[in-house]
């Protein structure tokens, strides 16, 4: 029985890690031991739990389903294993500091932390919204959200969702300018520029096959994604926006998507921890809720 529980615990940690090697670090075991445990479970269930490649491991559909059932079961077991009379909230209390981009504050971070506050009133939540790349270790950050790509091996990261980057405009602007037929045609249209506050320069627009285009004479410049989107809704300019922002307005007809055949591959939305080693219960509780919230964001791909 104990060995079976240990196998399931290893699977949960592996599923919440970026690789078996990272899971091994968190568990204080070897990557080979993690691999053997996963293979044992796959043999038991007769199903693959992970898709494996030379660069990453990714949960299968069966693995996702097992993880969803496993989390509450393990948490229940851990509750039952506590010594009667001890303060069960002691391990789910303390401060958790979270950092995330401004555009995800009200859309994902707040809904997640509302659920944390309701379930774990002993957790104090310290939220720092910023589009600046911060030094998470020096700033004492417990959990962060990052858009794009996670290549820093120091972090324990988990991809929560895909983010698409549509080009959009308000219908009244399209009536005035027409629909751009190519990427090059954007140069003759009013467009927005999103300012990268880390460099002071505009972010380039991204397209398929790795092509990038930077607005030379933008009609509207902003260092805040919501301000940029409001300008687009007002009919001032075309913009490339994250689909978790634009999708509801596209669905309602307030925004129109153009150049769909030039859309780049999806980017990732990641929840990450900057510290390796054991995960306090308070940090795990917040991490899991943020992961769920990101996965529930509006998207153009169902």
N, C-alpha and C positions, 0 to 999 in steps of 0.2 A: 504493500500500500504506500509506504513512504517513498519507495523508488518511483512508483507511478506518479505521485504528486510532484516529485522532483523533476521528472521528465516534462510534465505539463508546465511547471514553473520556468524551466529552461526555454520551452517553446514560447511562452509569453514574453520573456526578456528578448529572445531572438527576433520575435515579430515586431518589437518596439525599438529595435536597434537598426543601424544602417547596414550592418554586416554581421556574420557569425563571429568575426574577430572582435568587433565592438561588444557584442553580447558576452563574449568570453571575458573581456576586461571588466564588465559590470558584474559578472558572476564570480570573478576570481578563479576562473577555470581556463583550460586551453581551448583553442578553436576546434581542435580535434574532438574534444569531449562534447562540445556543443553540436558538432556535426553528427556524432554517433547518437546523441539523444534524439535529434530530429529524424535521423534514419530509423531509429527504433519506433518512434511514433508513426512514421509513414508506413512502416511495415504493419504495425498494429491496426491502423485505420484502412490500409489498402488504398491510400490516396496520397498524392504529393501535397506537401504543405507549403513548399517554396519553389518558385521558378529560379533556377540558378544560372548565372553566367559568369564570365571571368571578371566582370566589374561589379556585379551587384547580385543580391538576392531579393526576391519580391514574393509576397504572399500570393498563393493561388486563391481561387474563389473558395475552395474547401477550407483552406487555412484561415481566410477572413471569417468564415462562419464559425470555425472552431474557436478562434480568438474571442469573438463576440460572446459566445457561451461561456468561455473559460474565465474571463475577467471577473464577473460577479461571483462565480463559484469559488475562485481562489480567495477573493476578498471575504466571502462568507466563512470559508475555512479559517482564514487568519483571524477573523473576529472570534470564532469558536475556540481557537487555540490560546487566546489571551487568558491570563489567570483571572478568575472571578475576583471582583472587588477592585481591580486596577482601573485607572482612568482611561477608558477606551478612546477618548478624544486626545489623549496626550500625544499620540503619534501622528495625529492629523490636526496639528495646531502650529502656530508660528507664522512668520512672514514669508511670503513668496513674491519675489520681484519679477515682473514680466515686462518685456520690451517688444514693441510691434510697430509697423508703419501706421501713420495716421489713418490711411484709408481703410484699415481693418479694425480700427478702434471700436466704433459703434456697430459694425457689421458682424464681427466675429468675437472680438475680445470681450466686450461687455456681456453679450448673451452667455458666453461660457462662464464668466466670473459670477454672473447672477446665480447660475446653478451651483457653483462651488460654494458661494456664500450661504445658500439655502441648505446645502447638505453638510457643510463643515463650518459652522459659525466660529470655530476657533482659529481659522486661517485668516490672517491679515493680508490684504492684497495691495501691492505697491506696483502701480502701472506707469510705465514711461513710454509714451508714444513719440516716436521720432523716425524721420526718414534718413537720418544720418547713421552711417555705419559706426557702431559704438564698440568700445572694448568691454565686452560682456564680463570678463573675469575681473578686471579692475573695478568695474561699476557694480559688482556683486549681483549680476543678473542670474536668476535661476532658470528662466525659460524665455526663449525668444521665438518670434515668427519671422521667417525670411521668405522673400519672393525671389524666384529665379532659380539659382543653382547652389547646391551645398557641396563645396569641394574641400572644406576645412576638416581634416581628419581629427582635429581636437574636439569637435563637437559630436554629440550623439543626436542625430537628426532623423526625423521620420516624415516622409512625404505624405501630406494629408489630402491634397487635391491637385488637379491640373488647372492652370489658369491660361485662358486664351486671350489674344490681343487683337480685337476687331478694330477696324477703322470706321468711325461713325460720324454722323452729322445730323442736325435737325432737319426735318422735311422742308421747312421754309428756306433754309440755306441751299439745299439741293435744287429747289425750284428756281433759285436765282442763278446758281453757278453750273448746274448740271452735274451728272455723275462722273467722277474721274475714271478714265478708261485705262490708266496705267499708273505706276508709281511715279514716273516722271511728270505726269500731269498734276501731281500735288503741288509742284513748285509754283504753279500759276493760280493756286487757290488759297484762301485764308485758312491757315492752320495754327494749331497751338504748339507751344514748346513747353515741355515739362522740365523744370530746372533741377539738376542734380545738385543738392546742397553740399554734397561732399567735394565736388570739384568746381562748382559755380558755372558749369557749362550745361547746355541742354542735353537731355537724353536723346539718343538716336531712336528713330522708329525702326522696328524690326519686321523683316519679311522672310518668306520662304527662301531656302537655299543659302541662308546666311547673309542675305543682302540687308544693308542698313542705309537709312536716309535721315539726314539731320536737317530740319527746317532752317533755311538761310535767312528768311525774313518773316518770322512768325507774326501773325496778327494778334496773338495773345500769349503771354508768358506767365507761368505760375510755378511756385515751388510747393504747391499743395494740390493733390490729385482731385479732391472734391471741388476746389475752386475751378480747376480745369474743366471738370465735367459740367459744372454750372454754366460755364461760358459756352460749351457745346450745346447744351439744352437751350440756351438763349439765342442760338442761331448765329453766334459770332464766328465760329470756325469749325473745321474738321479736326478730329483728334484720334489718337490711338489710345484706347482705354482698356483696363483690365475688365474681363467679362463679368467678374463678380460685381462690378459697378454698373456696367452698361446693359447687362442682360435684361433686367426688369424694364428698362426704358425702350429697348428694342422690341420686347414682347408687347408693350403697350402702344407702340407706334410713335413714341416721342423722339426716338432716334432711329436712324436708318443705317444699316451696315453696308459698306461699299468695299470694293477690291477684295472680296472674300477669297478669290482664288490665289491671292498673294499672302494670305495669312501665314505666319511662321508656326513652327511646331509649338506645342503647349509648353509653358514654363511650369515649374512646380511651386506649390505653397508648402512650406516646411515648418514643423514645430521642432525646436532643438533645445538641447541642454548644453551649456558650455563646460560642464564638469563631468568627469567620468566617476565611476565608483558607485557605491550604494545610493539608491534613490529614496529620499525621505517620503513618507506617505503623503505629506502635504504637497510636495512637488509633483508626485505622480498623479494626485487628484486633479491638479490644475492642468498638467500636461495632457491628460486624457480628455478633459473637457474642451481644451483648445483644439485638439486634434478633431474631435467630433464637430465643433463649430465650423472649422475650415471646410470640412467635408460637406457641410450643409449650405455653403454659400451658393448664390445663383450662378448658373453657368449656361453657356450656349451649347454645350454638349451634354445630352442626357444619356 
